[in-house]
Structures are given as C-alpha cells and as structure tokens.
C-alpha cells in the first residue's frame, strides 16, 4: 500500500508517519505535478485534496484532512468519491470549553466591564456603589449591586452541538452547578451531565430557557445562518450568545441589530461571519460584547495532539482497520 503526503511535511513528522505506516510506502511531495503523478497508485492521502488530485487517483481508499472543520475541504467530487474521509476532531475540546467558560464568567461577574474601568482607574461597582451594605448592618436585602452579579449555579447554559467540543462545554458548565441543556442532530446524551439531548427541532425551547447560548456546531448546509433575528427573538432578553463554532452560523447584521435594540443582553464571539471583523464595525464599541480573534483553539498542546491523531489513523489504516475520526462526507461532520 501507499500513502501520499502533500504538501510535504517536515522531516520529524515524516519520520514518525513512516514508523506508523509500517510496511506501507510513504511518499512526501511538495510540487503539485509530483502529487498528481504519485496519487495515481496511492491508497491513502494526507494533506490538501483538490479536484485535480482526486481526478488523478486510481485506487484511493482513505483521505485524512489536516483540519477538524470540513467546509473548506470538501467539494462535490470528494463527497461522491467512494473513499473514506477522516478529520482532526477532538483536538480542541477542553481548550475551547475553557475559553467558553471564560466568557461565561466575564458576563456573570462583569469582569469585562471591570477590566475597562480598571484602565480608567475607576472604582465603581456595577449596580452602584451606594447599594453596598454597611458593615454595621450587613446585607438585609438583594441590592442593585447584588442583582447585577449573577449567581452562576442559578443559571442555565444551552449548547448547540453536542459533539466533542459541546460535550466538554457541558461538563465544565455542570462543574459550576449550572443547569445544562443541549441540542444535536445525532447525539442523545452527555453521560452524567445531560440525560436528554434534544433534537435540533427543539432549538426554540433551548433558546427560551438558557441564560447563555453557546454555539458549538460545525459549519454545514443546515447550520449556515442558523441564527437570525427570529432566533434572537426566541432568546431571553437577559440572555447572552456565545459563538465558538463558525462565524457563518450567525447572521452578523441581525446579531448587531439584536444587540443594539436590546433584544439580547450581550454576545461573546471568537468567530465572525466576516474575519477579521472590520475596525469600524459597531460591535467593537459595544460594552456588552466580547470579541476574541479566532483564538479559542489556541494551545501549546494542539500540535502534539494533531500528530498523535494522524499517526493513530495511519497505523489503523495500514493494519486494515478504520481510522478513528471518520466523517459523513454528506453531512460535513
């Protein structure tokens, strides 16, 4: 058997790939014309597939994508081809879940507001300094300051997409004693956390119930602009949207309008429909919006996990077994 790698990988990765491949030949090429020639008798491929490459393949059985997301990788001919396709899912679950809980804590405890006030050397509690209880009497009632700081275990977090990332978000939210809900087209439970993951048809129920709505779904034909004005109208007016899935899932203009009109209370975005978000976009100036530049998956652990997944899948294929991260090409995940 033969594995083609294109574009070529570095020597240290190539050495490990060849070790995992055993007796399977590994060809590592840089030039596109060499890749077209070498793929003719290749059984497996790792790298950037193209229609030209696929058309030249004579016996291709398995393709390994270098990414977890597939919207930029798939094309009609690849979907129709009988080869199996695997992706790099599972590398980022804990990292992105940590990022999500950072957003949640910011909104719950007004940390994003206090960071801005710190830069102004401004000692000013959200809800008002005047509502603080005195030392002599103590807290006799819920003050405006108290009400402005959420008690997290009283809150509900709803997750759209209970895949690897979504399930990890559910686990972390549950560790904060939050109520956790989820919708997903396939998954029906998150063991020990969510006994009943709802089908996606129940998205309106999740939106109406959740204080934090977290998009952890991939970009698929079904999720493209899933969130428009109608969905924001279904959310609580005190609810916050968090998107660490894909930018195109949320209509940017509709979200901006929803925030400007007070339809929802706030949003945290690691991904946007337009990236980079233009400097003059109104979202930058909204105090109830947190924007991070598509960094939720950043971690010093990702490269080692990426290589480990690749090597395991190469090893399995070489031994006549299915790779661990196979996807349904027609569903994009």
C-alpha positions in Angstrom: 0.0 0.0 0.0 1.0 3.6 -0.5 0.3 6.9 1.4 0.8 10.2 -0.4 1.6 13.3 1.7 1.1 16.6 0.0 2.1 19.4 0.7 5.3 17.8 2.1 5.7 17.7 5.9 8.8 18.4 7.9 11.4 15.6 8.5 10.5 15.0 12.1 6.8 14.4 11.2 7.7 12.3 8.2 9.9 10.0 10.2 7.0 9.4 12.7 4.5 8.9 9.8 6.8 6.3 8.2 7.1 4.5 11.6 3.3 4.4 12.0 2.9 3.2 8.4 4.9 0.1 8.9 5.3 -1.6 5.5 3.1 0.9 3.8 5.1 3.2 1.5 5.0 6.9 2.4 5.7 9.4 -0.4 6.2 13.0 0.7 6.0 15.6 -2.1 6.0 19.3 -2.5 5.4 20.1 -6.2 1.7 19.8 -7.3 2.8 18.0 -10.5 4.6 15.4 -8.5 1.5 14.9 -6.3 -0.7 14.3 -9.4 1.7 11.7 -10.6 2.1 9.9 -7.3 -1.6 9.8 -6.4 -2.3 7.5 -9.3 -1.5 4.4 -7.3 -1.9 5.8 -3.8 -4.3 4.1 -1.4 -4.2 6.9 1.2 -3.7 10.6 1.2 -2.9 13.2 3.9 -2.9 16.9 3.1 -4.8 19.3 0.9 -7.0 17.4 -1.5 -8.1 19.1 -4.8 -10.4 18.2 -7.7 -7.3 17.8 -9.9 -5.6 15.5 -7.5 -8.7 13.4 -6.9 -9.3 13.0 -10.6 -5.8 11.5 -11.0 -6.4 9.0 -8.2 -6.7 5.4 -9.4 -7.3 3.4 -6.2 -7.7 5.9 -3.3 -9.4 4.4 -0.3 -8.8 6.9 2.5 -8.2 10.7 2.9 -7.1 12.4 6.1 -7.9 16.1 6.4 -5.4 18.2 8.3 -8.3 20.1 9.9 -11.3 19.4 12.1 -13.6 21.7 10.1 -14.5 20.5 6.6 -16.4 23.3 4.9 -13.2 24.5 3.2 -12.0 21.0 2.5 -15.0 19.2 0.9 -16.0 19.6 -2.8 -18.7 17.7 -4.8 -16.3 15.1 -6.4 -14.8 14.2 -3.0 -18.2 13.8 -1.4 -19.2 11.4 -4.2 -16.0 9.5 -4.3 -16.1 6.1 -2.5 -13.0 6.9 -0.4 -13.3 7.3 3.4 -12.6 10.7 4.9 -11.4 11.4 8.4 -10.8 14.8 10.1 -9.0 16.1 13.2 -11.9 16.4 15.6 -11.2 16.0 19.3 -8.0 18.1 19.4 -9.5 21.3 20.8 -12.4 20.2 23.1 -11.0 21.1 26.5 -9.2 24.2 25.2 -12.3 25.7 23.6 -14.5 24.7 26.6 -12.1 26.7 28.8 -12.5 29.7 26.5 -16.3 29.4 26.7 -16.3 29.4 30.5 -14.0 32.4 30.4 -16.8 34.2 28.5 -19.4 32.9 30.9 -17.5 34.1 34.0 -16.9 37.5 32.4 -20.6 38.1 31.8 -21.7 36.6 35.1 -19.3 38.6 37.2 -18.9 41.7 34.9 -15.2 41.1 34.6 -15.2 42.5 31.0 -16.7 45.7 32.5 -14.3 45.9 35.4 -11.2 45.5 33.1 -12.4 48.5 31.1 -12.9 50.5 34.3 -9.5 49.5 35.6 -7.9 51.2 32.6 -9.7 54.3 33.7 -8.6 53.9 37.3 -12.3 53.8 38.1 -13.6 52.2 41.4 -17.2 51.7 40.5 -19.3 48.6 41.2 -21.8 47.5 38.5 -25.2 48.2 40.1 -23.9 51.2 42.0 -21.6 51.8 45.0 -24.4 53.3 47.0 -26.2 49.9 47.2 -23.4 48.2 49.1 -24.5 47.1 52.6 -22.9 48.8 55.6 -20.5 46.9 57.9 -22.8 47.8 60.8 -26.0 46.2 59.5 -24.9 43.7 56.8 -26.9 42.6 53.8 -30.6 42.8 54.6 -31.9 42.6 51.0 -30.8 42.0 47.4 -29.1 45.2 46.4 -28.8 46.5 42.8 -25.1 45.5 43.0 -26.1 42.0 44.1 -28.6 41.7 41.3 -26.0 42.9 38.7 -23.7 39.9 39.6 -25.1 36.6 38.5 -25.2 33.6 40.8 -23.8 31.1 38.3 -25.4 28.0 39.8 -28.8 29.6 39.3 -28.1 30.0 35.5 -28.8 27.7 32.6 -26.4 27.1 29.8 -27.6 25.8 26.4 -25.3 24.2 23.9 -26.0 23.9 20.2 -23.9 20.9 19.0 -23.1 18.1 21.5 -20.0 16.9 19.7 -16.6 16.6 21.2 -16.4 20.4 22.0 -20.0 20.7 23.0 -19.8 17.8 25.4 -16.8 19.3 27.1 -18.5 22.6 27.5 -21.5 20.8 29.1 -19.1 19.1 31.6 -17.4 22.4 32.6 -20.7 24.2 33.0 -22.0 21.3 35.2 -18.9 21.7 37.3 -20.1 25.2 38.1 -23.5 23.7 39.1 -25.2 25.3 36.2 -28.3 23.7 34.6 -27.2 22.4 31.2 -29.2 21.8 28.0 -28.1 20.7 24.6 -29.5 20.1 21.1 -27.9 18.0 18.4 -28.9 16.2 15.2 -27.2 12.9 16.4 -26.1 12.8 20.0 -28.8 12.0 22.5 -27.0 12.2 25.8 -23.9 13.5 27.5 -23.3 10.8 30.1 -23.6 12.1 33.7 -24.4 15.6 32.5 -27.3 15.8 30.1 -29.6 12.7 30.1 -31.8 14.0 27.3 -30.0 15.9 24.5 -32.9 17.4 22.4 -33.2 17.1 18.6 -32.4 20.3 16.8 -36.1 20.9 16.3 -36.2 21.9 19.9 -33.8 24.7 19.5 -36.5 27.3 20.3 -37.1 25.6 23.6 -33.4 25.8 24.4 -33.2 29.5 23.4 -36.2 30.4 25.6 -34.7 28.7 28.6 -31.0 29.5 28.5 -29.1 32.4 30.1 -26.1 31.5 28.0 -26.5 30.1 24.5 -23.3 28.5 23.2 -22.9 27.7 19.5 -20.5 24.7 19.3 -21.8 23.4 15.9 -19.8 23.0 12.7 -20.5 24.8 9.5 -22.8 22.6 7.5 -25.6 23.3 5.0 -28.0 23.0 7.9 -26.2 25.4 10.2 -25.5 28.2 7.7 -27.0 31.4 9.2 -28.9 29.3 11.6 -29.1 32.3 13.9 -31.0 35.2 12.6 -33.4 37.7 14.1 -36.0 35.0 14.7 -33.6 33.1 17.0 -32.6 36.2 18.9 -36.3 36.9 19.5 -36.7 33.5 21.0 -33.8 34.1 23.5 -34.3 35.7 26.9 -33.8 39.5 26.8 -31.2 38.8 29.5 -29.5 36.1 27.6 -26.0 36.1 26.1 -24.9 34.5 22.9 -21.5 32.8 22.7 -20.2 31.6 19.3 -17.1 29.4 19.2 -18.4 27.3 16.3 -18.3 29.0 12.9 -18.9 32.7 12.0 -21.4 31.9 9.2 -23.8 30.3 11.7 -24.7 33.7 12.9 -26.0 36.5 10.6 -23.7 39.3 11.6 -26.1 42.1 10.7 -29.0 40.5 12.5 -26.9 40.0 15.6 -25.7 43.6 15.6 -29.3 44.8 15.4 -30.4 42.5 18.2 -27.7 43.9 20.5 -28.3 47.5 19.5 -32.1 47.1 20.2 -31.6 45.2 23.5 -33.2 42.1 22.1 -30.4 40.1 23.9 -28.1 41.3 26.7 -24.8 40.5 25.2 -22.5 38.4 23.0 -19.1 36.8 23.0 -17.6 36.0 19.6 -14.4 34.1 18.8 -15.6 33.7 15.2 -17.5 36.1 13.0 -19.2 36.0 9.6 -16.5 38.4 8.4 -13.0 37.8 9.6 -11.1 39.9 10.5 -14.1 41.9 11.8 -13.7 45.4 10.2 -12.2 48.1 12.6 -15.3 50.3 12.0 -17.8 47.6 12.8 -20.1 48.7 15.7 -19.6 45.5 17.6 -16.1 46.7 18.6 -17.6 49.6 20.6 -20.4 47.8 22.4 -19.6 47.3 26.1 -21.8 44.2 26.2 -19.7 42.4 23.6 -16.5 40.4 24.0 -14.5 39.7 20.8 -11.5 37.4 20.6 -9.7 36.9 17.2 -10.5 33.3 16.5 -8.1 32.0 19.2 -10.4 29.7 21.3 -8.5 26.7 20.0 -5.0 28.1 20.6 -2.9 25.9 23.0 0.6 24.6 23.2 -0.9 21.1 23.3 -2.6 21.1 19.9 0.4 20.2 17.6 1.2 17.1 19.6 -2.4 16.0 19.6 -2.6 16.7 15.8 0.4 14.4 15.2 -1.0 11.7 17.6 -4.3 11.6 15.7 -2.6 11.4 12.4 -0.2 8.7 13.5 -3.0 6.6 15.0 -5.1 6.9 11.9 -2.2 6.0 9.6 -1.4 3.0 11.9 -5.0 1.8 11.8 -5.3 2.1 8.0 -2.0 0.3 7.4 -3.4 -2.5 9.6 -6.6 -2.7 7.6 -8.7 -1.0 10.3 -10.9 2.1 10.1 -9.4 5.4 11.2 -10.9 6.7 14.5 -12.1 10.1 13.2 -14.1 9.1 10.1 -16.8 11.5 9.0 -20.0 11.5 7.0 -19.0 13.5 3.9 -22.5 14.4 3.0 -23.2 15.9 6.4 -19.8 17.6 6.7 -19.0 16.1 10.1 
